[in-house]
Amino acid sequence: MRFHTKQHQHYCGVDLHAGAMYVCILNAAGEIVAHQNIPTRPKSFLRLIKPYRKYLAVAAECMFCWYWLADLCAKEGIAFVLGHALYMRAIHGGKAKNDRIDSHKIAVLLRGGTLPQAYVYPKGMRSTRDLLRRRNHLARKKGELLSHIQNTATQYNLPEPLGRIAKPSERGDLPARFADPAVRRMVEVDLATIEHYEHLLDGLERELVRMATLHDPVNLALLQSIPGVGRILGLVMLYEIEDIARFPRVQDFASYCRLVKPSKESNGKTYGHSGKKIGNAHLRWAFAEAVVLMLKGNKPAQAVVQKLASKHGKGKAFAILSHRLGRAVYYMLKNQVPFDPQQFLRQGT
């Protein structure tokens, strides 16, 4: 957990929503000098903070609508701090809760140096990262439709398996295999939607690769030097990490990627694990997928997994290898070197 500890003359806490924002401004002594609910318009915000903007710091909670405020502060040369929503929930609580109270609490946390920070993703690559996340969302929806067709075949106990229908060439006249007209129509709708998704995904992937070669071709090539990391996993790692320098230690990076289990301890006793949802779910997925794909046709890696599985079980063996891969990626990007499979497999064997 990182805190913003810099001192300023004025501290601005913003409880931000889609159509309105409650703004609270404190001076260095902690006195409220402005406390007002205003529309989410740049001119309204700049007008309110105008008397206090010299040495002002603005803080908002990490919700879905913070982009424009961060960009506005960057443009105007105002310090902006993004509060980590999950950590902030653990710090500030109370009997009453509303936008007015929340904006004041954010300003108080900022002034006291106890506002837990989230990463303010730079504007340059942020929109492409969001486009990539949308691509992955559409890919999951396509997978759900394919599963629905397979489940429908199981429901009606078709005599022969459908096969690998994820490949268009393997589908054939798939709806004709269902006797009921309504079921046949349902499968036709699923297939039409799948084909539309495939058309969208193909265009999106080409566009994302083109953008990545403009943004950071060197790091993309380094990531794709890992066996099993192709176009999509390389893009996910590239855009979700953005800048490896924002992680001072490899442990910080592993924690951010959800590759470690944080434990709860008190008085020398362990009370289980917590904080599993804190971190980047996209990177957690990418490293888990990369390990599975790395094992295909890779006998040395398969031998390492078997050795780990005999000691820890299969699930934990994959988790250990994912953690190891995360550490490897950290040092690859930090030292600007490609993946070394021999060194990777030697670690901890």
C-alpha positions as CSV (number, residue, x, y, z in Angstrom):
1,M,0.0,0.0,0.0
2,R,1.5,3.3,-1.1
3,F,0.4,6.7,0.5
4,H,0.6,10.2,-0.9
5,T,2.8,12.0,1.7
6,K,3.7,15.2,0.0
7,Q,2.7,18.5,1.7
8,H,0.6,21.1,-0.1
9,Q,-1.0,24.4,0.8
10,H,-4.5,23.2,-0.1
11,Y,-6.1,19.7,-0.3
12,C,-9.1,18.9,-2.5
13,G,-11.2,15.8,-2.0
14,V,-13.6,14.9,-4.7
15,D,-16.5,12.5,-4.4
16,L,-17.0,11.9,-8.1
17,H,-20.0,10.6,-9.9
18,A,-21.2,10.6,-13.5
19,G,-23.3,13.8,-13.4
20,A,-22.1,15.6,-10.2
21,M,-19.1,15.9,-8.0
22,Y,-18.9,16.9,-4.3
23,V,-15.8,19.0,-3.8
24,C,-14.2,19.7,-0.4
25,I,-11.1,21.9,-0.1
26,L,-9.0,22.1,3.1
27,N,-6.2,24.5,3.9
28,A,-2.9,23.4,5.5
29,A,-4.5,23.8,8.9
30,G,-7.3,21.4,8.0
31,E,-10.0,24.0,7.9
32,I,-12.7,23.7,5.2
33,V,-12.5,26.7,2.8
34,A,-14.9,25.3,0.1
35,H,-17.4,22.5,0.3
36,Q,-19.8,22.4,-2.7
37,N,-21.7,20.0,-5.0
38,I,-21.1,21.0,-8.6
39,P,-21.8,19.5,-12.1
40,T,-19.1,17.3,-13.6
41,R,-18.0,20.1,-16.0
42,P,-14.3,21.2,-16.3
43,K,-15.3,24.9,-16.2
44,S,-17.3,24.4,-13.0
45,F,-14.5,22.6,-11.3
46,L,-11.8,25.1,-12.4
47,R,-14.0,28.0,-11.3
48,L,-14.4,26.5,-7.8
49,I,-10.7,25.8,-7.2
50,K,-9.4,29.0,-8.8
51,P,-8.7,30.8,-5.5
52,Y,-6.8,27.8,-4.1
53,R,-5.1,26.2,-7.1
54,K,-1.5,27.3,-6.2
55,Y,0.1,24.3,-4.6
56,L,-3.2,22.4,-4.7
57,A,-3.5,18.6,-4.7
58,V,-6.7,16.9,-5.9
59,A,-7.8,13.4,-4.9
60,A,-10.6,11.2,-6.1
61,E,-11.5,7.6,-5.5
62,C,-10.7,5.1,-8.2
63,M,-14.1,4.7,-9.8
64,F,-15.1,4.3,-13.4
65,C,-15.3,8.1,-14.2
66,W,-12.0,9.4,-13.0
67,Y,-10.3,9.7,-16.5
68,W,-11.5,13.1,-17.4
69,L,-10.5,14.6,-14.0
70,A,-7.0,13.2,-14.1
71,D,-6.5,14.5,-17.7
72,L,-7.8,17.9,-16.7
73,C,-5.5,18.2,-13.7
74,A,-2.5,17.0,-15.9
75,K,-3.4,19.7,-18.5
76,E,-3.7,22.4,-15.9
77,G,-0.6,21.4,-14.0
78,I,-2.4,20.4,-10.8
79,A,-1.2,17.5,-8.7
80,F,-3.7,14.6,-8.9
81,V,-3.9,11.6,-6.6
82,L,-6.0,8.6,-7.3
83,G,-7.3,6.8,-4.2
84,H,-7.4,3.0,-4.1
85,A,-11.0,2.2,-3.6
86,L,-10.5,-1.1,-1.7
87,Y,-7.9,0.2,0.6
88,M,-9.8,3.4,1.3
89,R,-12.9,1.4,2.3
90,A,-10.8,-0.2,5.0
91,I,-9.5,3.1,6.3
92,H,-12.5,5.4,6.4
93,G,-15.8,4.4,7.8
94,G,-18.5,5.9,10.0
95,K,-22.1,5.8,11.1
96,A,-23.3,8.2,8.4
97,K,-22.2,8.2,4.8
98,N,-23.0,10.6,2.0
99,D,-21.3,12.5,-0.8
100,R,-20.6,15.5,1.4
101,I,-19.0,13.4,4.2
102,D,-17.0,11.3,1.6
103,S,-15.5,14.3,-0.1
104,H,-14.4,15.7,3.3
105,K,-12.9,12.3,4.3
106,I,-10.9,12.1,1.0
107,A,-9.5,15.6,1.6
108,V,-8.6,14.7,5.3
109,L,-6.9,11.5,4.2
110,L,-4.9,13.4,1.5
111,R,-3.9,16.1,4.0
112,G,-2.9,13.5,6.7
113,G,-0.7,11.5,4.2
114,T,-2.9,8.4,4.7
115,L,-4.6,8.3,1.3
116,P,-3.7,4.9,-0.3
117,Q,-2.7,5.5,-3.9
118,A,-3.8,3.7,-7.1
119,Y,-1.9,4.0,-10.3
120,V,-2.9,6.9,-12.6
121,Y,-2.6,5.2,-16.0
122,P,-1.1,7.7,-18.5
123,K,-3.4,9.0,-21.2
124,G,-1.2,7.9,-24.1
125,M,-1.9,4.1,-23.8
126,R,-5.0,4.1,-21.6
127,S,-7.6,4.1,-24.3
128,T,-5.9,1.2,-26.2
129,R,-5.7,-0.8,-22.9
130,D,-9.5,-0.3,-22.6
131,L,-10.0,-1.3,-26.2
132,L,-8.0,-4.5,-25.5
133,R,-10.1,-5.2,-22.4
134,R,-13.2,-4.8,-24.6
135,R,-11.8,-7.2,-27.1
136,N,-11.3,-9.8,-24.3
137,H,-14.8,-9.2,-23.1
138,L,-16.2,-10.0,-26.6
139,A,-13.9,-13.1,-26.8
140,R,-15.4,-14.4,-23.5
141,K,-19.0,-13.8,-24.8
142,K,-18.1,-15.8,-27.9
143,G,-16.8,-18.6,-25.7
144,E,-20.1,-18.6,-23.7
145,L,-22.1,-19.0,-27.0
146,L,-19.9,-21.9,-28.0
147,S,-20.4,-23.5,-24.6
148,H,-24.2,-23.0,-24.9
149,I,-24.2,-24.9,-28.2
150,Q,-22.2,-27.8,-26.6
151,N,-24.5,-27.8,-23.6
152,T,-27.6,-27.9,-25.8
153,A,-26.2,-30.9,-27.6
154,T,-25.7,-32.6,-24.2
155,Q,-29.3,-31.7,-23.2
156,Y,-30.7,-33.5,-26.2
157,N,-28.2,-36.3,-26.1
158,L,-27.0,-36.1,-29.7
159,P,-25.6,-39.5,-30.8
160,E,-22.2,-38.0,-31.9
161,P,-20.1,-35.2,-30.3
162,L,-20.1,-31.9,-32.0
163,G,-16.3,-31.8,-32.2
164,R,-14.1,-28.7,-32.1
165,I,-16.8,-26.2,-33.2
166,A,-14.6,-23.2,-32.1
167,K,-13.0,-23.6,-35.6
168,P,-15.4,-22.5,-38.3
169,S,-14.3,-25.3,-40.6
170,E,-15.4,-27.9,-38.1
171,R,-19.0,-26.6,-37.8
172,G,-20.5,-27.9,-41.1
173,D,-24.3,-27.9,-41.1
174,L,-24.4,-27.8,-37.3
175,P,-28.1,-26.7,-36.8
176,A,-29.3,-29.6,-38.9
177,R,-28.2,-32.0,-36.2
178,F,-31.0,-30.8,-34.0
179,A,-34.4,-32.3,-34.8
180,D,-36.6,-29.7,-32.9
181,P,-37.2,-26.6,-35.1
182,A,-37.0,-24.2,-32.1
183,V,-33.7,-25.7,-30.9
184,R,-32.4,-25.6,-34.4
185,R,-33.3,-21.9,-34.7
186,M,-31.7,-21.2,-31.3
187,V,-28.4,-22.8,-32.5
188,E,-28.6,-20.8,-35.8
189,V,-28.9,-17.6,-33.7
190,D,-25.9,-18.6,-31.6
191,L,-23.8,-19.3,-34.7
192,A,-24.8,-16.1,-36.4
193,T,-23.7,-14.2,-33.3
194,I,-20.5,-16.1,-33.1
195,E,-19.6,-15.3,-36.7
196,H,-20.3,-11.6,-36.0
197,Y,-18.0,-11.7,-33.0
198,E,-15.3,-13.5,-35.0
199,H,-15.5,-10.7,-37.7
200,L,-15.2,-8.0,-35.0
201,L,-12.4,-9.7,-33.1
202,D,-10.3,-10.2,-36.2
203,G,-10.4,-6.5,-37.1
204,L,-9.8,-5.5,-33.5
205,E,-6.8,-7.7,-33.1
206,R,-5.1,-6.3,-36.2
207,E,-5.8,-2.8,-35.0
208,L,-4.4,-3.5,-31.5
209,V,-1.2,-5.0,-32.9
210,R,-0.7,-1.9,-35.1
211,M,-1.2,0.4,-32.1
212,A,1.2,-1.7,-30.0
213,T,3.9,-1.5,-32.6
214,L,3.6,2.3,-32.3
215,H,3.4,2.4,-28.5
216,D,6.1,0.0,-27.4
217,P,7.4,-2.5,-30.0
218,V,10.5,-3.4,-28.0
219,N,8.7,-4.6,-24.9
220,L,6.1,-6.4,-27.0
221,A,8.9,-8.3,-28.8
222,L,10.5,-9.2,-25.4
223,L,7.1,-10.5,-24.0
224,Q,6.5,-12.5,-27.2
225,S,9.9,-14.2,-26.7
226,I,8.2,-16.3,-24.0
227,P,7.0,-19.7,-25.3
228,G,3.3,-19.7,-25.3
229,V,2.9,-15.9,-25.3
230,G,1.5,-14.9,-28.6
231,R,-0.3,-11.9,-29.9
232,I,-3.1,-11.6,-27.4
233,L,-1.2,-12.5,-24.2
234,G,1.7,-10.3,-25.2
235,L,-0.7,-7.4,-25.7
236,V,-2.4,-8.0,-22.4
237,M,0.9,-8.0,-20.5
238,L,2.2,-5.0,-22.4
239,Y,-0.8,-2.7,-21.8
240,E,-1.7,-3.9,-18.2
241,I,1.9,-3.4,-17.0
242,E,2.5,-0.2,-19.0
243,D,5.7,0.8,-17.3
244,I,7.7,-1.8,-15.2
245,A,9.4,1.1,-13.4
246,R,6.3,1.8,-11.4
247,F,7.1,-1.4,-9.4
248,P,10.1,-0.8,-7.1
249,R,10.5,-4.5,-6.3
250,V,9.7,-7.8,-8.0
251,Q,7.5,-8.6,-4.9
252,D,5.4,-5.5,-5.6
253,F,4.9,-6.7,-9.2
254,A,3.9,-10.3,-8.1
255,S,1.4,-8.9,-5.6
256,Y,-0.1,-6.6,-8.3
257,C,-0.5,-9.6,-10.6
258,R,-2.3,-11.6,-7.9
259,L,0.5,-14.2,-8.0
260,V,1.0,-14.4,-4.3
261,K,-1.4,-15.1,-1.4
262,P,-1.3,-12.4,1.3
263,S,-1.6,-13.9,4.8
264,K,-3.3,-12.5,7.9
265,E,-1.1,-12.7,11.0
266,S,-1.4,-11.5,14.5
267,N,0.6,-12.4,17.6
268,G,2.6,-15.0,15.7
269,K,-0.5,-16.8,14.5
270,T,-1.8,-17.1,10.9
271,Y,-5.5,-16.5,10.3
272,G,-5.8,-17.5,6.6
273,H,-5.5,-15.3,3.6
274,S,-7.1,-12.0,2.5
275,G,-6.9,-9.4,-0.3
276,K,-7.3,-11.9,-3.1
277,K,-9.3,-9.5,-5.2
278,I,-6.8,-6.6,-4.8
279,G,-4.6,-6.5,-7.9
280,N,-4.9,-6.8,-11.6
281,A,-7.2,-9.7,-12.7
282,H,-6.2,-9.3,-16.3
283,L,-2.5,-10.0,-15.6
284,R,-3.5,-12.9,-13.3
285,W,-5.4,-14.5,-16.2
286,A,-2.6,-13.8,-18.7
287,F,0.1,-15.5,-16.6
288,A,-2.1,-18.5,-15.9
289,E,-2.8,-18.9,-19.6
290,A,0.8,-18.4,-20.5
291,V,1.9,-21.3,-18.3
292,V,-0.6,-23.7,-19.8
293,L,0.4,-22.7,-23.3
294,M,4.1,-22.9,-22.5
295,L,3.7,-26.6,-21.6
296,K,2.4,-27.6,-25.0
297,G,5.1,-29.7,-26.6
298,N,7.6,-28.5,-24.1
299,K,9.0,-31.6,-22.4
300,P,11.5,-29.9,-20.0
301,A,8.7,-27.6,-18.7
302,Q,6.3,-30.6,-18.4
303,A,9.0,-32.4,-16.3
304,V,9.2,-29.4,-14.0
305,V,5.5,-29.3,-13.5
306,Q,5.3,-33.0,-12.8
307,K,8.0,-32.6,-10.2
308,L,6.2,-29.7,-8.5
309,A,2.9,-31.5,-8.7
310,S,4.2,-34.6,-7.0
311,K,5.3,-32.4,-4.1
312,H,2.5,-29.8,-3.9
313,G,-0.4,-31.0,-6.1
314,K,-1.2,-30.0,-9.7
315,G,-3.1,-26.7,-8.8
316,K,-0.3,-25.4,-6.7
317,A,2.3,-26.5,-9.2
318,F,0.7,-24.3,-11.9
319,A,0.5,-21.4,-9.3
320,I,4.2,-21.7,-8.5
321,L,5.1,-21.7,-12.2
322,S,2.8,-18.6,-12.8
323,H,4.6,-16.8,-10.0
324,R,7.9,-17.8,-11.4
325,L,6.9,-16.5,-14.9
326,G,5.8,-13.2,-13.3
327,R,9.2,-12.7,-11.7
328,A,10.8,-13.6,-15.0
329,V,8.7,-11.0,-16.9
330,Y,9.6,-8.3,-14.3
331,Y,13.4,-8.8,-14.8
332,M,13.0,-9.2,-18.6
333,L,11.4,-5.8,-18.9
334,K,13.6,-4.2,-16.2
335,N,16.8,-5.4,-17.8
336,Q,15.5,-5.4,-21.4
337,V,16.5,-9.0,-22.1
338,P,14.5,-11.7,-23.9
339,F,13.2,-14.8,-22.1
340,D,15.8,-17.5,-21.2
341,P,14.0,-20.9,-21.0
342,Q,17.0,-22.7,-19.5
343,Q,17.4,-20.2,-16.6
344,F,13.6,-20.2,-16.1
345,L,13.4,-24.0,-15.7
346,R,16.5,-24.2,-13.5
347,Q,14.9,-21.9,-10.8
348,G,13.8,-23.9,-7.9
349,T,14.1,-27.3,-9.5
